[in-house]
């Protein structure tokens, strides 16, 4: 269980996460159920005064295929721990949950500006990079009157925009032949996905 006892004891929100059914079994982090309950509490108690940051690990399938699922599991655990350690220790309400698969969500109570959110995102990205972990991110400050579905949808969409931008940047850096081959592979993959029989 990777959260420290000090952080759990200091933060009343974590007491919900101590229930086994609200813990992710792989990482020991709070799971989707805890996240939804926490966001619900925050929208009622701190409307417009918190943010969410979605983090999606890049390349997990490649790791699983080439190195095995044990290596993929270790990548997931390492990612969750790195994100958690990136949150300021004196901000006791901040935490990270594993949404599922290779997706995490940092919950940031008291953070209500895009500038502040960008600082946290850069800190997390830098720490992930130091650990050779590539990830896409998208953050959203909660707006008064915004419901949970809208908030989650907006943060998720921003994360996928970042993922697409990172992919396009990677392609632009490839030599011409490899760039063309990559684009052909992407087209073929999209074609196959349209009809699983092909």
Helices and strands as residue ranges (DSSP letters): H 5-10, H 14-17, G 20-22, H 32-45, E 50-57, H 60-67, H 69-86, E 95-100, E 103-109, H 114-130, E 135-141, H 148-172, H 176-194
